[in-house]
Amino acid sequence: MITVALAKGALLKDSVRRFAAAGLDFAAVLEPGNRQLMVPSACGAARALLVRNADVPVYVAYGQAQLGVVGYDVLREHQLPVAQLVDLGFGGCRMSVAVKASSPYRRAVDLPAHCRVASKFTRCAEAYFEALDLPVELIHLAGSVELGPITGMSEAIVDLVATGRTLEENGLIAIEDLFHSTARLVGHPLALRLDDGPLQAIVDRVAAVSAAPLPAGVA
């Protein structure tokens, strides 16, 4: 049976829609009363694992899932050995440097050397500031990084920005983008190499529906 790791939260509904359009119905995971973390598809040919976004590439890398859907930001941050197969196009956001709106900084290079930058994505932030040749002190936070500049703990943050509303409501502005992120279909490299057809068929169908508008009525 093919196992697909699906991220809980913002990507889940669109992930289910995309697989439904490709012939695998995981709609049961969206039922309000569902508490199962492993749910079979309606056809019985596959099953979905419901995991945190950051755990999707872990399950795929270790072979517990042959396929998964995860944000590109997670792939950039964790750099696990999974195959990136399809840009699914949904879940769009950007990884950005943000500061207090009242600060004098309007570009990342304006930040003072050795200033403090708070982020959940410290690997992405480190690579970005190294490329700028700007030494900074990175502070890893697991929660609301917006509090870094608000409390004065950091001069800036590196975080995901979708609409920018959270930044605005907390008196922050984005000043530079590191990269744009969308949901990606990923696969276990060995499983793909050993596949005799069924796995690649799913990948091909997902790629085909991702390149075209979803048909009306796909829930």
Buried (B, 14 or more C-beta within 10 A) or exposed (E): EBBBBBBBEBBBBBBBBBBBBBBBBBBBBEEEEEEEEEBBBEEEBBBBBBBEBBBBBBBBBEEBBBBBBBBBBBBBBBEBEBBEBBBBEBBEBBBBBBBBEEBEBEEBEBBEEEBBBBBBBBBBBBEBBEEBEBEBEBBEBEEBBBBBBBEEBBBBBBBBBEEBEBBEEBBBBBBBEBEEBBBBBBBBBEBBEEBEEEBEEBBEBBBEBBEEEBEEEEE
